[in-house]
Amino acid sequence: MGIVEEDVGSLVRSLNEQGISFEGQSVLVTGGAGFLGSWICDVLVKQGTHVICVDNFSSGRRKNIRHLRALENFRLVEHDVSQPIFFDEEIDVVMHLASRASPFEFARFPIQILKANTLGIWVALGIAKEHKARLVYTSSSEVYGDPDPKHVPTPETYRVMSILWVLGHVMTKRRELERLLSLHIGFSTGWIPES
């Protein structure tokens, strides 16, 4: 058994010990051939989940999921998530991981990154809404801002941005989502400043 298989097994055991399982569910993973997405697909498949991997391979790699292709509970859909897509089968969870996360690629692929993070989440939310599925939305450490190159990769302890900037960013994204989907997103405190 290789190190990847050992790590996947360890993750599955840890999740099972915590009572976290997607066994028997159908999970759509956008960006499923990317670094994190492929690990998530590995773990979900090992848990007995039906996994639908959506990737256009702009940064994801076929080799990351090659070993999953022959499995009965894994399906690859080659598609750009910034374009609408519809699924007939039942979907319980949508995990949106489709986007380049490297700060070094931001200057080279700004439009593709913008589309994956705006139109892509819009498509993912539409799928989740249509299927009454739960949505998992991820972000990278770039939410903390533009770090000095000596802080790349950016550790989770890096905190240059003020909380006001982060809250402003969150509120801007909330307003964009509300406009796009007429959703009302609340926080655990129940306090939402008016626009």
N, C-alpha and C positions, 0 to 999 in steps of 0.2 A: 504494500500500500504506500502511495506517495504522500508527500507532505500536504498537498492540496486536499486529497481524500481524507487524511487524518484531521485536518482543520475543519473541513465540512462536517465530518462526523462529530467533532467536538462541539461545533456550533449547534448541530441538531440536538445532541444530548443536553446541552445547556438550555436551549429553548424548551425542550420537553420537560426538564426538571422545573422550569418556571411556569409550566402549564401553558406555554405558547405554542400552538400548533395550527397549521393551515391544512391539515390532512382532510382530504375529501372536498376541499374547496377549489374553486377556479380563480387563479390569480393572474392578472395581466401585468407584465413588467415592461414598461417602456425603457429603452436603453438597456435591454437585457443582455446584450453582448458586450457591454462595457465592463470596466474593471469591477465596480461594485455590483452592477446589475447581474453579471454572470455569477458572482458569488451568491447573490440572493436566489437566482434561478437554481443553482446547485443545491442550496439548503432546502428550498421549497420542494424540489423534485424528490429529494431524499426523505422529506416528511410525508410524501404521498399526496402532494398537491398537483392538480392539473395546472401546468404553467403555460401561458401564452406569452412568448417573448416577442416584442416588437422592436425592431432595430433597423436602421437604414445603413449601418456600417460606415457612417461618416467618421466615427472615432472608435466605435466598438469593433471587436475582432472576431472573425468566424472561429478562430482557434479556441477562443474562450468558451464556446458552447458546443464545439464539435462533438464532444463525448456525450452530450445530451440529445443530439439529433435523432438517434435511433430509439430513444425511450418512448414508451406509449403515453406517458403523462407529460410530454414536452412537445410544444409546437412552436415553430418559428414563423413569424410573419414579417417579411422584409418590407418595411414601410417607413416613410418619413412622418414622424408623429406630429409635425406641424400641419399636415394635411388631414382632413377628416377621414375617419375609418369607422366601420360599423361591424359589429359582431352579433351573430345569431345565437351563439351559445350563451349560457348563463355565466356571469362574471360576478364573483363575490367581493374581490378586492382589486383595485387598480393602484399600482405602485409606479409613480412617475420619476424615473431616474435619467431620462433622456436629455443629456446636454454635456457638452465638453466642460470639464471642470478645471483645466489647467490654465493658470494665468498667462502662460506663454502663448496659448492659442487665442486669447481674447482679441489680440490685435490682428491676427490672421483670419479669424472666422467670426467677426462680430455679428453679421447678419444671421448666420446659421445659429449662433448661440442665442441671440435675441428671439428668433423664431421658436427654437426648442423650449425656451423659458416662458414665452407668452402664448403663442399659438399652441404649443405642445401641452401646456397645463390646461388651456381652454378645451382642447380635444380630450385630454384625460378626464377633466371634470364632466364633459358631456357624456363620455362612456360611463363614468361612475353614476351620473344622474339617471341615464337611460336604464341601467341595470340595478339601480338602488344598491350600489356597491360602496364599500368604504374606500376612501382615497388616502394614500400615503404620498406626501410630497416632500422631496428631499432638497437640500441646499448644500452648497460647498462652503468652505471657510472663507470664500471671497465675500460673503455677506459682511465680513468685518472691514472691508475696504481694500484699498490698494497698498499692500504692505511693502516695506523696504525689501529689496531682493534678498537680503540676508535672512529674512523671515519667511522664505519660500522653500519648502512647503510651509504653510502657515499653521503653527500649532494652535490647538484649541485655547491655550492660555493667552494668546495674542489679543489684546483688547485696546486698540487705538481709537475705535469709533466710540463716540459717546452714546449713552442710552437714548438720548433725544434723537440722534441720527437714525438709530436702529428702529425706534418707534415710528419716526417719520416714514422710513422705508416700508415698514409693515403697514402703516395706515394708507400709504400710496398704493401698495399692492392690493389691500382690501378694497379700496375704491375702484381700482381697475377690474377686479373680479366681480364686484357688485354691478358695475356697468355692463360687463360682458354677459353675466349669467343671472342678473337680478337676484343674487344671493345676499343674505345678511349673515355676515360672519361675526360672531361674538367672541369675547375673551372670557376666561374663567371668572373674572371679577364681575362680568356683566356690564362693565363700563365701556362705552364706545363713544368717543367724541363725535359730535355732529360735523358733517362736512361743511 
